[in-house]
Amino acid sequence: MRNIPTNFAASPARSELPLDLTGPHITAGTSAAHRLYQALCEMIVAGLVKPGEPLPPSRTLAKQTGFRRNAIVTAYERLIADGFAEATVGSGTFVAVRIPARAAEPKKPKVAVEVPRQGAFSLGCTHIDERAVQRFRAFVGRRMRAFGAEHLHYGDPRGSRELRAAIADHLLSARGLRCDPDQIMLTSGTLHALRIVLSAILKPNDQVWCEDPGYPAARSTIAHCGYRAVSVPVDEYGMRIAKGCAAAPSARAAYVTPSHQFPLGVQMSMPRRLELLDWAKAASAFVFEDDYDSEFRYDGAPLMSLAGIDRLQRVIYMGTFAKTLFPGLRIGYCALPERLIADVTAARAALDRFPGTLMEGAVADMLNSGAFAANLKRVRKLYREARDALAATLEAASDGILSVPVPSQGLHLVARFDPSIDLTVAAQAKQAAGAEGWLLADTYSRARPLPGFVLGFSGHAVSELVASAERLARESRTALRANGKPARRT
């Protein structure tokens, strides 16, 4: 035991320490003594207790933390051994006069948090910058400490006005969409919004135009809810409106991804956008704009939303925080034409009353504080690097048999074989490579499918993407040879 200056020994010990036993610096799953040691170190290094200040007796700290006394003693002994604390018989344990560097517990680098155990090319994975994680934890903690009456009763079916107002501000600045917070409704995601609004504006067996190829989950949701999904082909300019009019002139709605068509990645041209809006007005129909990844544009500013052009007259705009923050939030939203607010709100109340309230305030804080925008800026750079590495590797390693257009927006890319190649080649290569992602053919409904892959690049380490791309390219060449085709583009 080291000797402690007598003037420190005379100071009374605190009855309670400012410990954070749930913070990001705590290693989950370890012993109580180790977690307490980490919390004490962070407290001391942060200056929350002063050098020479006495620490509480083990009995007192055991009451505060709920840990057994032997865990307290073990943590104190390690503090002393590592130089963070000093003790003397009969006087107690004190914060060391000089605090050593935290060599024993190295600070974690500020890197993006990745979704664990997701295979390369999985779609829907995200990064969230460590600084954004820290801010979000702080906002959640502050909101929980200020727990209020709003959590003790049923709320507005549209969600908290605070978050709806923050989303309205974001849409105006990021997407050129001006709307009142009353026009915003919070949901658990895009498909949830689609289901609620469809139930409010359509009748059973009404027809809905859907892009072909397109997002299979949206098509399934439409069909599951009792409506008829009508496949409308897509070309390099987006949905072919004339084909939709010919196939289903009496359709009551259309579902589109105009800013970054899923899966092909094309952008709906302005003539097509105006043609779609003209059809909706003439047919008294509505357009669902799924703007699922517009925040991730790598070349120039994001395109104006379809709803921004329409000024929310016939367009229902749908967005989500699943990709801009993380899927576990389960928070999405839609912006509604004023004429639909009452009916959609009633439909929401009938389906599930109102959204969860605990995370709304923290997400509003992220938007209003600038932490949301800062996180987007940082991860957008990571995604661009991942996109470029994946595209370059696929092109080079496949010896040109795969065409890989580099998307200017989004979180996935499409790698295509020549259209003459049999669809089984892509299926065989994907299986042999153990690759995640989708077969391009699986996104088609009635249109002639093309052979290729839909590959996600967000939320994956670049090294993993490169290794997986090399493996997929190699298996693609092998599958081509097995089907009697040259494994090199001539």
C-alpha positions as CSV (number, residue, x, y, z in Angstrom):
1,M,0.0,0.0,0.0
2,R,1.3,3.5,-0.9
3,N,1.2,6.3,1.7
4,I,-1.5,8.9,1.2
5,P,-1.0,12.6,2.1
6,T,-2.8,13.3,5.3
7,N,-4.8,16.2,3.9
8,F,-6.5,13.8,1.4
9,A,-7.2,11.3,4.1
10,A,-9.1,13.9,6.0
11,S,-11.6,14.5,3.1
12,P,-14.9,12.6,3.5
13,A,-15.6,9.8,0.9
14,R,-18.5,10.3,-1.5
15,S,-21.6,8.4,-0.8
16,E,-22.2,7.9,-4.5
17,L,-19.9,8.0,-7.5
18,P,-20.9,9.3,-11.0
19,L,-20.5,5.9,-12.6
20,D,-21.8,4.9,-16.0
21,L,-22.1,1.1,-16.0
22,T,-23.9,0.9,-19.4
23,G,-21.8,3.2,-21.5
24,P,-19.9,2.3,-24.7
25,H,-16.7,1.8,-22.9
26,I,-18.1,-1.1,-20.9
27,T,-17.3,-4.6,-22.2
28,A,-20.6,-6.6,-22.2
29,G,-20.6,-10.1,-20.9
30,T,-17.6,-9.7,-18.6
31,S,-17.5,-10.0,-14.8
32,A,-19.0,-7.5,-12.5
33,A,-15.6,-6.6,-11.2
34,H,-14.2,-5.9,-14.7
35,R,-17.2,-3.8,-15.7
36,L,-16.9,-1.8,-12.5
37,Y,-13.1,-1.4,-13.0
38,Q,-13.8,0.0,-16.5
39,A,-16.4,2.4,-15.2
40,L,-14.2,3.6,-12.4
41,C,-11.3,4.2,-14.9
42,E,-13.5,6.2,-17.2
43,M,-14.8,8.3,-14.3
44,I,-11.2,9.0,-13.0
45,V,-9.8,9.8,-16.5
46,A,-12.7,12.1,-17.3
47,G,-12.0,14.1,-14.1
48,L,-15.4,13.3,-12.5
49,V,-13.5,12.7,-9.3
50,K,-10.4,14.7,-8.4
51,P,-6.9,13.4,-7.6
52,G,-6.6,12.4,-4.0
53,E,-10.3,12.3,-3.5
54,P,-11.4,9.3,-1.3
55,L,-13.5,6.6,-2.9
56,P,-16.5,5.1,-1.1
57,P,-16.1,2.1,1.2
58,S,-16.8,-1.2,-0.5
59,R,-20.1,-1.6,1.4
60,T,-21.3,1.9,0.2
61,L,-20.4,1.2,-3.4
62,A,-22.0,-2.2,-3.2
63,K,-25.3,-0.6,-2.3
64,Q,-25.0,1.9,-5.1
65,T,-24.1,-0.6,-7.8
66,G,-25.9,-3.8,-6.6
67,F,-22.6,-5.7,-7.0
68,R,-21.2,-8.0,-4.3
69,R,-18.5,-6.6,-2.0
70,N,-15.9,-9.0,-3.4
71,A,-16.4,-7.5,-6.9
72,I,-15.9,-4.0,-5.4
73,V,-12.7,-5.2,-3.6
74,T,-11.4,-6.8,-6.8
75,A,-12.0,-3.7,-8.8
76,Y,-10.3,-1.5,-6.2
77,E,-7.3,-3.8,-6.1
78,R,-6.9,-3.6,-9.9
79,L,-7.2,0.2,-9.8
80,I,-4.4,0.3,-7.2
81,A,-2.3,-2.2,-9.2
82,D,-2.7,-0.1,-12.4
83,G,-1.9,3.2,-10.7
84,F,-5.4,4.8,-10.8
85,A,-5.9,4.6,-7.0
86,E,-3.8,4.5,-3.8
87,A,-4.7,3.1,-0.4
88,T,-3.4,3.0,3.1
89,V,-4.4,0.9,6.0
90,G,-7.0,2.6,8.2
91,S,-7.7,5.4,5.8
92,G,-9.3,3.8,2.7
93,T,-8.9,4.0,-1.0
94,F,-8.1,7.3,-2.9
95,V,-7.9,8.5,-6.5
96,A,-4.2,8.6,-7.4
97,V,-2.5,12.0,-7.3
98,R,-1.1,11.3,-10.8
99,I,-3.2,9.4,-13.3
100,P,-1.4,7.0,-15.7
101,A,-2.2,6.6,-19.3
102,R,-4.9,4.0,-20.0
103,A,-2.5,1.4,-21.4
104,A,-4.3,-1.5,-19.8
105,E,-7.7,-0.5,-21.5
106,P,-6.8,0.9,-24.9
107,K,-9.3,3.3,-26.4
108,K,-11.3,1.8,-29.2
109,P,-10.7,3.5,-32.6
110,K,-13.5,5.6,-34.0
111,V,-14.6,3.2,-36.7
112,A,-18.0,2.5,-38.1
113,V,-20.1,-0.1,-36.3
114,E,-21.0,-3.0,-38.6
115,V,-23.9,-5.4,-38.6
116,P,-22.4,-8.7,-37.2
117,R,-22.5,-12.0,-39.1
118,Q,-23.9,-10.6,-42.4
119,G,-22.4,-12.2,-45.5
120,A,-20.8,-9.9,-48.0
121,F,-23.3,-8.5,-50.5
122,S,-26.3,-8.7,-48.1
123,L,-28.6,-5.8,-48.8
124,G,-29.9,-3.5,-46.1
125,C,-26.8,-3.5,-43.9
126,T,-25.5,-0.2,-42.6
127,H,-22.6,1.5,-40.9
128,I,-23.1,4.1,-38.2
129,D,-20.1,6.2,-37.3
130,E,-18.9,5.8,-33.7
131,R,-19.4,9.5,-33.0
132,A,-23.0,9.2,-34.1
133,V,-23.4,6.2,-31.8
134,Q,-22.1,8.2,-28.9
135,R,-24.4,11.1,-29.6
136,F,-27.4,8.8,-30.0
137,R,-26.6,7.0,-26.7
138,A,-26.4,10.4,-25.0
139,F,-29.7,11.5,-26.5
140,V,-31.4,8.3,-25.5
141,G,-30.0,8.6,-22.0
142,R,-31.2,12.2,-21.6
143,R,-34.7,11.3,-22.9
144,M,-35.0,8.4,-20.5
145,R,-33.9,10.5,-17.5
146,A,-36.6,13.0,-18.5
147,F,-39.2,10.3,-18.8
148,G,-42.5,12.0,-19.2
149,A,-46.3,11.5,-19.2
150,E,-46.3,11.2,-23.0
151,H,-45.1,7.6,-22.6
152,L,-47.9,6.7,-20.2
153,H,-50.9,7.1,-22.5
154,Y,-51.8,6.4,-26.1
155,G,-50.4,9.1,-28.4
156,D,-51.1,10.6,-31.8
157,P,-51.5,7.9,-34.4
158,R,-49.1,9.9,-36.6
159,G,-46.3,10.0,-33.9
160,S,-44.8,12.8,-31.9
161,R,-45.0,16.2,-33.4
162,E,-41.4,17.0,-32.4
163,L,-40.0,14.3,-34.6
164,R,-42.5,15.0,-37.4
165,A,-41.4,18.6,-37.4
166,A,-37.7,17.6,-37.5
167,I,-38.4,15.3,-40.5
168,A,-40.3,18.1,-42.3
169,D,-37.3,20.3,-41.9
170,H,-35.0,17.6,-43.2
171,L,-37.2,16.9,-46.3
172,L,-37.3,20.6,-47.2
173,S,-33.5,21.0,-47.0
174,A,-32.5,17.6,-48.5
175,R,-35.3,16.7,-50.9
176,G,-36.9,20.1,-51.9
177,L,-40.2,18.8,-50.3
178,R,-42.2,21.4,-48.4
179,C,-44.8,20.0,-46.0
180,D,-46.4,20.6,-42.7
181,P,-45.6,18.3,-39.7
182,D,-49.3,17.4,-39.7
183,Q,-48.7,15.8,-43.1
184,I,-46.0,13.4,-41.7
185,M,-46.9,10.1,-40.2
186,L,-44.3,7.9,-38.4
187,T,-44.3,4.2,-39.2
188,S,-42.1,1.2,-38.5
189,G,-40.7,1.3,-42.1
190,T,-41.6,1.8,-45.8
191,L,-43.7,-1.4,-46.1
192,H,-45.7,-0.5,-43.0
193,A,-46.4,3.0,-44.5
194,L,-47.4,1.3,-47.8
195,R,-49.8,-1.0,-46.1
196,I,-51.5,1.7,-43.9
197,V,-52.0,4.2,-46.8
198,L,-53.2,1.5,-49.2
199,S,-55.8,0.4,-46.7
200,A,-57.0,4.0,-46.5
201,I,-57.3,4.9,-50.2
202,L,-58.0,1.6,-52.1
203,K,-60.8,-1.0,-52.2
204,P,-60.2,-4.7,-52.4
205,N,-58.9,-5.9,-55.9
206,D,-58.0,-2.4,-56.9
207,Q,-55.0,-2.4,-59.3
208,V,-51.5,-0.9,-58.4
209,W,-48.8,-0.4,-61.0
210,C,-45.4,-1.9,-59.8
211,E,-42.0,-1.6,-61.5
212,D,-40.8,-4.7,-63.3
213,P,-38.1,-5.5,-62.3
214,G,-38.8,-4.0,-58.9
215,Y,-38.8,-4.5,-55.1
216,P,-40.3,-7.9,-54.4
217,A,-41.3,-7.1,-50.8
218,A,-43.4,-4.1,-52.0
219,R,-45.1,-6.3,-54.6
220,S,-45.8,-9.0,-52.0
221,T,-47.2,-6.4,-49.5
222,I,-49.6,-5.1,-52.1
223,A,-50.8,-8.6,-53.0
224,H,-51.0,-9.7,-49.4
225,C,-53.3,-6.8,-48.6
226,G,-55.8,-7.8,-51.2
227,Y,-54.8,-5.5,-54.1
228,R,-53.7,-6.5,-57.6
229,A,-50.1,-5.7,-58.4
230,V,-49.8,-4.9,-62.2
231,S,-46.3,-5.3,-63.6
232,V,-45.1,-2.3,-65.6
233,P,-41.7,-2.7,-67.4
234,V,-38.8,-0.4,-66.7
235,D,-36.2,0.9,-69.2
236,E,-33.3,3.3,-68.9
237,Y,-35.7,6.2,-68.2
238,G,-37.7,4.5,-65.5
239,M,-41.2,3.1,-65.5
240,R,-42.8,3.0,-68.9
241,I,-46.0,4.9,-68.2
242,A,-47.6,4.1,-71.6
243,K,-47.2,0.4,-70.8
244,G,-48.9,0.9,-67.5
245,C,-51.8,2.7,-69.1
246,A,-52.2,-0.1,-71.7
247,A,-52.0,-2.9,-69.0
248,A,-54.2,-1.3,-66.4
249,P,-55.8,2.0,-67.4
250,S,-58.1,1.9,-64.3
251,A,-55.3,1.4,-61.8
252,R,-55.8,3.4,-58.6
253,A,-52.1,3.8,-57.6
254,A,-48.5,3.3,-58.7
255,Y,-45.5,2.3,-56.6
256,V,-42.2,3.6,-57.9
257,T,-38.6,4.2,-56.9
258,P,-37.9,7.2,-59.2
259,S,-34.6,8.6,-57.8
260,H,-32.8,5.2,-57.8
261,Q,-34.9,2.5,-59.3
262,F,-34.7,-0.8,-57.5
263,P,-32.8,-2.9,-58.6
264,L,-31.5,-1.5,-61.9
265,G,-30.4,1.9,-60.4
266,V,-31.7,4.1,-63.2
267,Q,-33.2,7.5,-62.5
268,M,-36.7,8.3,-63.8
269,S,-36.3,11.0,-66.4
270,M,-38.2,14.3,-66.1
271,P,-40.5,13.6,-69.0
272,R,-41.5,10.3,-67.4
273,R,-42.0,11.9,-64.1
274,L,-44.3,14.5,-65.6
275,E,-46.1,11.8,-67.6
276,L,-46.7,9.8,-64.4
277,L,-48.0,12.8,-62.5
278,D,-50.3,13.7,-65.5
279,W,-51.7,10.1,-65.4
280,A,-52.3,10.2,-61.7
281,K,-54.2,13.5,-62.0
282,A,-56.3,12.3,-64.9
283,A,-57.0,9.0,-63.3
284,S,-57.6,10.4,-59.8
285,A,-54.9,7.9,-58.7
286,F,-52.0,8.3,-56.2
287,V,-48.3,7.6,-56.6
288,F,-46.2,6.0,-53.9
289,E,-42.7,7.4,-54.0
290,D,-40.3,5.0,-52.2
291,D,-37.2,7.3,-51.6
292,Y,-35.3,4.5,-49.8
293,D,-31.7,5.7,-50.3
294,S,-31.7,9.2,-51.7
295,E,-29.4,10.5,-49.0
296,F,-26.6,8.4,-50.5
297,R,-25.8,10.2,-53.7
298,Y,-22.2,10.3,-54.7
299,D,-22.2,12.5,-57.7
300,G,-23.8,15.9,-57.2
301,A,-26.7,17.0,-55.1
302,P,-29.7,14.6,-54.6
303,L,-32.4,14.9,-57.2
304,M,-35.6,16.7,-56.4
305,S,-38.2,14.2,-55.2
306,L,-41.3,13.4,-57.2
307,A,-43.3,14.6,-54.3
308,G,-41.4,17.9,-54.4
309,I,-42.4,18.4,-58.1
310,D,-46.0,17.4,-57.3
311,R,-46.1,19.5,-54.1
312,L,-47.8,16.6,-52.3
313,Q,-51.0,16.6,-54.4
314,R,-51.0,13.1,-55.7
315,V,-47.7,11.7,-54.4
316,I,-47.3,9.8,-51.1
317,Y,-43.6,10.2,-50.1
318,M,-42.0,7.3,-48.1
319,G,-38.7,7.4,-46.3
320,T,-36.9,5.5,-43.6
321,F,-34.1,5.7,-41.0
322,A,-33.2,2.1,-41.5
323,K,-30.4,3.0,-43.9
324,T,-29.5,6.5,-42.7
325,L,-29.1,5.3,-39.1
326,F,-29.8,1.6,-38.5
327,P,-32.6,-0.9,-39.1
328,G,-33.1,-1.7,-35.5
329,L,-34.7,1.6,-34.9
330,R,-37.8,0.5,-36.9
331,I,-38.7,4.1,-37.7
332,G,-39.8,5.2,-41.1
333,Y,-42.2,7.9,-42.2
334,C,-44.5,9.1,-45.0
335,A,-45.5,12.5,-46.1
336,L,-49.2,12.7,-47.2
337,P,-51.3,15.0,-49.4
338,E,-53.5,17.1,-47.1
339,R,-56.7,15.4,-48.4
340,L,-55.5,12.0,-47.1
341,I,-54.5,13.0,-43.6
342,A,-57.8,12.2,-41.9
343,D,-58.4,8.9,-43.7
344,V,-54.8,7.7,-43.2
345,T,-54.7,8.7,-39.6
346,A,-58.0,6.8,-39.0
347,A,-56.5,3.7,-40.8
348,R,-53.4,3.9,-38.6
349,A,-55.5,4.1,-35.4
350,A,-57.4,1.1,-36.5
351,L,-54.4,-1.0,-37.4
352,D,-52.0,-0.4,-34.4
353,R,-53.1,2.8,-32.6
354,F,-49.8,4.8,-32.7
355,P,-46.0,4.3,-33.1
356,G,-43.6,3.6,-30.2
357,T,-42.6,6.8,-28.3
358,L,-39.3,5.9,-26.6
359,M,-36.9,6.5,-29.5
360,E,-38.8,9.4,-31.2
361,G,-37.2,12.1,-29.0
362,A,-33.6,10.8,-29.5
363,V,-34.1,10.6,-33.3
364,A,-35.4,14.2,-33.3
365,D,-32.3,15.2,-31.3
366,M,-30.1,13.6,-33.9
367,L,-31.8,15.5,-36.7
368,N,-32.0,18.9,-34.9
369,S,-28.4,18.8,-33.4
370,G,-26.7,18.2,-36.8
371,A,-25.5,14.7,-35.7
372,F,-27.6,13.0,-38.3
373,A,-26.2,15.1,-41.2
374,A,-22.6,14.7,-39.8
375,N,-23.1,10.9,-39.7
376,L,-24.4,10.9,-43.3
377,K,-21.4,12.8,-44.5
378,R,-18.9,10.4,-42.9
379,V,-20.6,7.1,-43.9
380,R,-21.2,8.4,-47.5
381,K,-17.5,8.5,-47.9
382,L,-17.2,4.9,-46.7
383,Y,-19.9,3.7,-49.0
384,R,-18.3,5.4,-52.0
385,E,-15.1,3.6,-51.3
386,A,-16.9,0.3,-50.9
387,R,-18.8,0.9,-54.1
388,D,-15.7,1.7,-56.1
389,A,-13.7,-1.3,-54.7
390,L,-16.5,-3.7,-55.4
391,A,-17.2,-2.5,-59.0
392,A,-13.5,-2.5,-59.9
393,T,-12.8,-5.9,-58.5
394,L,-15.8,-7.5,-60.2
395,E,-14.9,-6.0,-63.6
396,A,-11.2,-7.0,-63.3
397,A,-11.7,-10.5,-61.8
398,S,-14.4,-11.6,-64.1
399,D,-12.3,-10.9,-67.2
400,G,-15.1,-8.8,-68.6
401,I,-17.9,-11.4,-68.5
402,L,-19.7,-9.2,-65.9
403,S,-20.9,-5.7,-66.8
404,V,-20.9,-3.5,-63.6
405,P,-22.3,0.0,-64.1
406,V,-21.2,2.2,-61.2
407,P,-24.3,3.7,-59.5
408,S,-24.2,7.4,-58.7
409,Q,-26.5,6.8,-55.7
410,G,-27.6,4.0,-53.4
411,L,-26.3,1.1,-51.4
412,H,-26.2,-1.7,-54.0
413,L,-25.0,-2.3,-57.5
414,V,-26.0,-4.7,-60.3
415,A,-23.5,-7.0,-62.0
416,R,-24.9,-8.4,-65.3
417,F,-24.0,-11.2,-67.7
418,D,-24.7,-10.8,-71.4
419,P,-28.5,-11.2,-71.9
420,S,-27.9,-14.3,-74.0
421,I,-26.5,-16.2,-71.0
422,D,-28.8,-18.7,-69.3
423,L,-30.2,-17.7,-65.9
424,T,-28.8,-20.8,-64.3
425,V,-25.3,-19.6,-64.7
426,A,-25.8,-16.8,-62.2
427,A,-27.6,-19.1,-59.8
428,Q,-24.8,-21.7,-60.0
429,A,-22.1,-19.1,-59.5
430,K,-23.9,-17.4,-56.5
431,Q,-24.4,-20.8,-54.8
432,A,-20.8,-22.0,-55.4
433,A,-19.4,-18.7,-54.2
434,G,-21.5,-18.7,-51.0
435,A,-22.5,-15.2,-51.9
436,E,-25.3,-13.2,-50.3
437,G,-27.2,-10.6,-52.2
438,W,-29.9,-11.4,-54.8
439,L,-30.1,-12.9,-58.2
440,L,-31.2,-10.2,-60.6
441,A,-33.8,-12.6,-62.1
442,D,-35.6,-12.8,-58.7
443,T,-36.6,-9.1,-59.0
444,Y,-38.6,-9.7,-62.2
445,S,-42.3,-10.6,-62.3
446,R,-43.5,-10.8,-65.9
447,A,-40.8,-9.1,-67.9
448,R,-38.1,-11.2,-69.4
449,P,-35.5,-11.6,-66.6
450,L,-31.8,-10.8,-67.1
451,P,-28.9,-12.9,-65.7
452,G,-26.9,-11.2,-63.0
453,F,-26.6,-10.2,-59.4
454,V,-27.9,-7.5,-57.0
455,L,-25.1,-6.9,-54.6
456,G,-25.1,-4.7,-51.5
457,F,-21.9,-2.9,-50.6
458,S,-23.0,-0.8,-47.5
459,G,-22.2,-2.2,-44.0
460,H,-19.4,-4.5,-45.2
461,A,-15.7,-4.1,-44.8
462,V,-13.9,-3.3,-48.1
463,S,-11.5,-6.3,-47.6
464,E,-14.5,-8.6,-47.3
465,L,-16.1,-7.2,-50.4
466,V,-13.0,-7.5,-52.5
467,A,-12.4,-11.2,-51.4
468,S,-16.1,-12.1,-52.0
469,A,-16.1,-10.3,-55.4
470,E,-13.0,-12.3,-56.5
471,R,-14.7,-15.5,-55.4
472,L,-18.0,-14.7,-57.2
473,A,-16.2,-13.7,-60.4
474,R,-14.1,-16.9,-60.3
475,E,-17.3,-19.0,-59.9
476,S,-19.0,-17.1,-62.6
477,R,-16.3,-18.0,-65.1
478,T,-16.5,-21.6,-63.9
479,A,-20.2,-21.7,-64.3
480,L,-20.0,-20.2,-67.8
481,R,-17.5,-22.9,-68.9
482,A,-19.7,-25.6,-67.4
483,N,-22.5,-24.3,-69.7
484,G,-20.4,-24.4,-72.8
485,K,-19.7,-20.6,-72.9
486,P,-16.4,-18.8,-73.1
487,A,-15.3,-17.5,-69.7
488,R,-13.9,-14.4,-71.2
489,R,-15.8,-11.7,-73.1
490,T,-14.6,-11.5,-76.7
